[in-house]
Amino acid sequence: MEHVVVFTGAGISAESGLKTFRGEDGLWEGYRVEDVATPQAWKQNPELVQAFYNMRRKSVLAAKPNAAHLALAALENKKKVTIVTQNIDDLHERAGSTNVLHLHGLITKSQSSIDPRLTYPIVGSEITMGEHCELGSQLRPHVVWFGEPVPAMELAIRVCRQASVFLVVGTSLQVYPAAGLLNEVPMDADVYIVDPHASELQIQRPVTRIARKATTGVPHVVDQLMA
Ligand code: NAD
């Protein structure tokens, strides 16, 4: 069966009300990335980092999957589909996708600050300072920060090497190592890119560029793949 691998970034969740990362101002929800999404930030000001992700988590919980997430879930009726996402929201899962690999973690979980393999569900929307993992260390968000290893990369590479169709949605392809996954896709796979700025992305292989927002562009590609 044809294996459709979908590689998503913040742009797929933009129309659900979750801001992308590289806005016009270069900030993420008003913050410099260095101040909220790095191990150094956590070391220097854990309260600020925790509060930042507590706010992001509230927005995620209030957001709903959009037509793009829903179309990808429906594609499972016809194809083998694996979603490899850079997003830390759970909108793919809530749309009904059953095979989702989160490269950068999941904001709805917490993680030990000394052993990233220890993760926990979060009751409510906040992690509080003073909440500890079973080893006694402060709990932090289960997200991969800049400069941290990406443990799911190896599996993601294996998945991308099996793709017969590769659909890229809403990513600026600037964050490595994730952005390098496109290089793992077999040369005979069909590659589609849905992004309003699709024409500006530098890609060294033939691709079909669909310069549309995710909520119209993704259902359009999914219709073609289901036909
Ligand atoms: P990015 O912000 O660097 O790029 C977003 C891309 O989405 C851009 O190419 C932009 O043109 C496109 N875009 C904007 N609106 C769109 C729409 N309506 N439909 C389709 N595309 C649209 O995002 P990235 O490449 O994913 O990298 C950012 C990093 O930040 C990721 O590692 C991710 O973990 C994190 N992040 C996650 C979320 C989330 O989970 N929702 C939100 C912000 C940032």
Boltz pocket constraint, residues with backbone or C-beta under 6 A from the ligand:
constraints:
  - pocket:
      binder: B
      contacts: [[A, 8], [A, 9], [A, 10], [A, 11], [A, 12], [A, 13], [A, 14], [A, 15], [A, 18], [A, 19], [A, 20], [A, 21], [A, 22], [A, 23], [A, 86], [A, 87], [A, 88], [A, 89], [A, 104], [A, 169], [A, 170], [A, 171], [A, 172], [A, 173], [A, 174], [A, 175], [A, 194], [A, 195], [A, 196], [A, 197], [A, 212], [A, 213], [A, 214], [A, 215]]
      max_distance: 6.0
